[in-house]
Amino acid sequence: MDKAATLTLEGPLTMTTARRHLDDGRVLAAAGDLRVDCSALTESDSATLALLFDWLRVARRAGHRLEVRGLAEGLRSLAELYGVADLLPMQDGGPHS
């Protein structure tokens, strides 16, 4: 994914803030391969996972790849709890890295 666009998520990404990021990720995922960097998130919840899976669906429909970096351990644990961790294309030591 050398030529992938990078979407860096910063600050809190929760139920109350997720909506403002939705379209940005969809546009980038539809346009080409996308790398989502979560390392600068200060707070996250299940809404973060919902966004990542939404963008993954958009990317796959368009024939592109999506890669997730820097996902906090708490969010990884939540994905495990939900039984969806193996579906996340993690670059940095997570599932499917």
Secondary structure, 3 states (H helix, E strand, C coil): CCCCEEEEEEEEECCCCCHHHHHHHHHHHHHCCEEEEEEEEEEECHHHHHHHHHHHHHHHHCCCCEEEECCCHHHHHHHHHHCCHHHCCECCCCCCC
